[in-house]
Amino acid sequence: MKKVIVLALSAAFLTLSISSCKKTTKRKLSNEWKVVKMSSDFELTYADGSRSSSLSIYSGNSITKTLKDTDPNGSESTTIETGEVSEFTYTIDKDGTWKKSSNFKWVFSDGSSNQQIREDKGTWYFLGKNKGDKFKKNEKVVFYTNESSSKEINIDGSTTATDLFNDTYKGSEDGVIFTVVESKGKKLTLEYSYNTSNTWSGGADSSKDKVVYELEQK
């Protein structure tokens, strides 16, 4: 049985570098939103030169994930997974709270499937302008995840396994900084990206990720 990690508003505190089209007010951001498109481009490079990457593209009610592994000699293997999305929404309130609801189902080549029904809740606020920062005041938004709950259903032949997960987070333990790339009419585009590296006795590992959400008011 394969395990799938579905993208959520949950990651280490991230740093962004993207320009925005126009200023976004708290009133505009506070709304019921449906995610209509999403892209996630992640790559992990190991000290021995091997790499793993994941490119996820979501649009409408379908999602495709391309997984690629490259060994130290440059040999590559690629796996493509497809899934259905029955729900992917955000509720952002003026009181500084937010909620994400998602329902993803992946069906694999061997006929097995993995479904994840998830809800995340937290708080959010606009970042003020920092010295040397070219962004306008309301173009960076911090989302903290305070709690999450999920139900995972794995089906393999006649066997069905259901798992329930509940997590809570404190303070700045789980937060993401988004940049408002575009805010126009009833549409909103948010993005985050980051690069990290870890050095240890065997060398250094590095990773990078870029995620873009396109949302429309419900």
C-alpha positions as CSV (number, residue, x, y, z in Angstrom):
1,M,0.0,0.0,0.0
2,K,1.4,3.4,-1.0
3,K,1.1,6.4,1.3
4,V,0.3,9.8,0.0
5,I,1.0,13.1,1.6
6,V,-1.6,15.7,0.6
7,L,-0.5,19.2,0.5
8,A,-2.0,21.3,3.3
9,L,-1.4,24.6,5.0
10,S,1.2,23.1,7.3
11,A,4.9,23.6,6.9
12,A,8.0,25.2,8.5
13,F,8.1,28.9,8.7
14,L,8.9,29.9,5.2
15,T,10.5,32.8,3.3
16,L,9.2,34.2,0.0
17,S,10.4,36.1,-3.0
18,I,7.7,37.1,-5.5
19,S,6.1,40.4,-6.5
20,S,2.4,41.2,-6.1
21,C,0.0,43.0,-8.4
22,K,-1.9,45.1,-5.9
23,K,-2.7,45.7,-2.3
24,T,-5.0,43.2,-0.5
25,T,-7.2,44.4,2.4
26,K,-8.4,42.2,5.3
27,R,-11.9,42.6,4.1
28,K,-11.0,41.2,0.7
29,L,-9.1,38.3,2.0
30,S,-11.8,37.4,4.5
31,N,-14.2,35.2,2.5
32,E,-15.2,31.7,1.5
33,W,-12.7,30.4,-1.1
34,K,-12.6,27.4,-3.4
35,V,-9.2,26.3,-4.6
36,V,-9.6,26.0,-8.4
37,K,-5.9,25.4,-9.3
38,M,-2.8,24.4,-7.4
39,S,0.8,23.5,-8.3
40,S,3.5,22.2,-6.0
41,D,7.1,21.6,-7.2
42,F,9.3,20.0,-4.6
43,E,12.8,18.7,-4.8
44,L,15.1,17.0,-2.3
45,T,18.9,16.6,-3.0
46,Y,20.9,14.2,-0.8
47,A,24.6,14.4,0.1
48,D,25.5,11.5,-2.2
49,G,24.0,13.4,-5.2
50,S,20.8,11.4,-5.5
51,R,17.5,13.4,-5.8
52,S,13.8,13.0,-5.2
53,S,11.2,15.3,-6.7
54,S,7.4,15.6,-6.7
55,L,5.4,17.8,-9.1
56,S,1.7,18.0,-8.3
57,I,-0.8,19.7,-10.5
58,Y,-4.5,20.2,-9.5
59,S,-7.3,21.7,-11.6
60,G,-11.0,21.2,-11.5
61,N,-11.6,17.9,-9.7
62,S,-8.5,16.0,-10.7
63,I,-4.9,16.0,-9.5
64,T,-1.7,14.5,-11.0
65,K,1.5,13.8,-9.1
66,T,4.7,13.0,-10.9
67,L,7.4,11.4,-8.6
68,K,10.9,11.2,-9.9
69,D,13.9,9.5,-8.2
70,T,17.5,9.9,-9.5
71,D,20.3,7.8,-8.1
72,P,23.9,9.1,-7.6
73,N,24.8,7.7,-11.1
74,G,22.1,9.7,-12.8
75,S,19.7,6.9,-13.4
76,E,16.1,8.0,-13.2
77,S,12.8,6.3,-12.3
78,T,9.4,8.1,-12.7
79,T,6.0,7.3,-11.2
80,I,2.8,9.1,-12.1
81,E,-0.2,9.0,-9.7
82,T,-3.7,10.5,-10.3
83,G,-6.5,11.3,-8.0
84,E,-9.8,13.0,-7.5
85,V,-10.6,16.0,-5.4
86,S,-14.2,16.3,-4.1
87,E,-13.5,19.2,-1.8
88,F,-10.7,21.8,-1.4
89,T,-11.8,25.0,0.3
90,Y,-10.7,27.8,2.7
91,T,-12.7,29.9,5.0
92,I,-10.8,33.0,6.1
93,D,-12.6,35.1,8.7
94,K,-12.1,38.8,9.7
95,D,-11.6,37.8,13.3
96,G,-8.2,36.3,12.3
97,T,-9.1,32.7,12.1
98,W,-9.1,30.3,9.1
99,K,-10.2,26.8,8.2
100,K,-9.3,24.5,5.3
101,S,-11.4,21.5,4.3
102,S,-10.1,18.9,1.7
103,N,-11.0,15.5,0.4
104,F,-8.5,13.8,-1.9
105,K,-8.7,10.2,-3.2
106,W,-5.8,8.5,-5.0
107,V,-6.2,5.3,-7.1
108,F,-3.0,3.4,-7.9
109,S,-2.1,1.1,-10.7
110,D,-2.5,-2.0,-8.6
111,G,-6.2,-1.1,-7.9
112,S,-5.6,0.1,-4.3
113,S,-6.6,3.5,-3.2
114,N,-5.9,6.1,-0.5
115,Q,-8.4,8.7,0.6
116,Q,-7.6,11.6,2.9
117,I,-10.4,13.7,4.4
118,R,-8.8,16.6,6.3
119,E,-9.6,19.8,8.2
120,D,-7.1,22.3,9.4
121,K,-7.8,25.4,11.6
122,G,-5.6,28.3,12.7
123,T,-5.0,32.0,12.8
124,W,-3.8,34.5,10.3
125,Y,-2.6,38.1,10.0
126,F,-0.9,40.5,7.6
127,L,2.8,41.1,8.0
128,G,4.0,44.7,8.3
129,K,6.6,46.1,6.0
130,N,10.2,45.3,7.0
131,K,13.2,47.5,6.3
132,G,14.5,46.8,2.8
133,D,11.4,44.9,1.8
134,K,9.9,46.0,-1.5
135,F,6.4,44.5,-0.8
136,K,3.5,46.7,0.2
137,K,2.1,46.3,3.7
138,N,-0.7,43.9,3.0
139,E,1.0,41.6,0.5
140,K,2.4,39.1,2.9
141,V,0.1,37.0,5.0
142,V,1.0,34.6,7.8
143,F,-1.1,31.5,8.3
144,Y,-0.6,29.5,11.6
145,T,-2.1,26.0,11.9
146,N,-3.4,25.5,15.5
147,E,-5.1,22.1,15.0
148,S,-5.7,19.5,12.4
149,S,-7.8,16.4,12.1
150,S,-7.9,13.8,9.3
151,K,-9.5,10.5,8.3
152,E,-7.4,8.2,6.1
153,I,-9.1,5.3,4.2
154,N,-6.9,2.7,2.5
155,I,-8.5,0.1,0.3
156,D,-6.5,-2.8,-1.0
157,G,-8.6,-5.6,-2.6
158,S,-11.1,-6.7,0.0
159,T,-9.2,-5.0,2.9
160,T,-10.2,-1.6,4.2
161,A,-8.2,0.2,6.8
162,T,-9.3,3.5,8.4
163,D,-7.1,5.7,10.5
164,L,-7.9,8.9,12.4
165,F,-5.4,11.6,13.2
166,N,-5.6,14.7,15.4
167,D,-2.8,17.2,16.0
168,T,-2.4,20.5,17.9
169,Y,0.3,23.1,17.5
170,K,1.6,25.9,19.7
171,G,2.8,29.4,18.9
172,S,5.0,29.6,15.8
173,E,5.5,25.9,15.7
174,D,3.6,25.5,12.4
175,G,3.3,28.6,10.2
176,V,3.5,29.6,6.6
177,I,4.1,33.0,5.0
178,F,2.2,33.5,1.8
179,T,2.6,36.2,-0.7
180,V,-0.5,37.6,-2.5
181,V,0.6,37.3,-6.1
182,E,-2.8,38.6,-7.4
183,S,-6.0,40.0,-5.9
184,K,-8.5,40.8,-8.6
185,G,-12.3,40.7,-8.5
186,K,-13.4,37.4,-6.9
187,K,-10.0,35.7,-7.6
188,L,-7.0,35.4,-5.4
189,T,-3.5,33.9,-6.0
190,L,-1.2,33.0,-3.1
191,E,2.3,31.6,-3.3
192,Y,5.1,30.4,-1.0
193,S,8.5,29.1,-1.7
194,Y,11.5,28.1,0.3
195,N,15.0,26.6,0.2
196,T,16.6,24.8,3.1
197,S,19.9,22.9,3.7
198,N,21.1,20.6,6.5
199,T,24.8,19.8,7.1
200,W,25.9,16.7,8.8
201,S,29.0,14.5,9.1
202,G,28.2,12.7,5.8
203,G,27.7,15.9,3.8
204,A,24.7,18.2,3.2
205,D,21.1,17.7,2.1
206,S,19.0,20.4,0.6
207,S,15.4,20.9,-0.4
208,K,13.3,23.5,-2.2
209,D,9.6,23.9,-2.8
210,K,7.3,26.3,-4.6
211,V,3.5,26.2,-4.2
212,V,0.9,28.3,-5.9
213,Y,-2.8,28.4,-5.1
214,E,-5.5,30.0,-7.3
215,L,-8.7,30.6,-5.4
216,E,-12.2,31.9,-6.3
217,Q,-14.9,33.2,-4.0
218,K,-17.6,30.6,-3.4
